[in-house]
Amino acid sequence: MSAIPDYVLSHFKRSSRQIGEVEKRILEVAHQKQLISTDTNAEFSKGSTVGERLADSIARVGGSWGFIISFLVFLAVWAVINTIVLTTKAFDPYPFVFLNLILSMLAAIQAPIIMMSQNRQAERDRFEAAKDYEVNLKAELEVLSLHEKIDLKVLAELAALREDIAKLHQHQTQQSDRSSS
């Protein structure tokens, strides 16, 4: 941490003891001129369990138009078969008690799985926000560092120009003194 220039720490408007671990890590990365941006999807998915990936897949399928349309077709076919085709020997006659049981069990299983996937999506959003903060912080530090470098360069050039002007003025004064004598 001591290798990080004090002028960079001053941009936080806090002492080096008061900045957080993320800021310290980003300062170190910026000082070492390393990249901080990563593929957040790959990095987040790297730590996921089989159950989490399965919940995401089930939620992705269960929340699609393909699933909704196919399920409506299934319900329509179920109703047609049990009311029109099998008029006398329907395995689930009209109030469709067995179908209601199946739908209730499906809802009881599907709802927690979708909630697990939503919680995981919220975690992913927090992870991406933290990564965005790190990248933005590093970009700000780089911009501030560039501003400081440019300011120092401009000040050095101004000092050199003033020196040249002073020499030219001195040379002009000497020329005019010789001309007048």
Protein Blocks (a to p, Z undefined) as FASTA:
>chain_A
ZZpcfklmmmnopafklpcfklmmmmmmmmnopafbdcfklmmmmmpcfklmmmmmmmmm
mmpfklmmmmmmmmmmmmmmmmmmmmmlccbdfkommlmmmmmmmmmmmmmmmmmmmmmm
mmmmmmmmmmmmmmmmmmmmmmmmmmmmmmmmmmmmmmmmmmmmmmmmmmmmmmmmmmmZ
Z
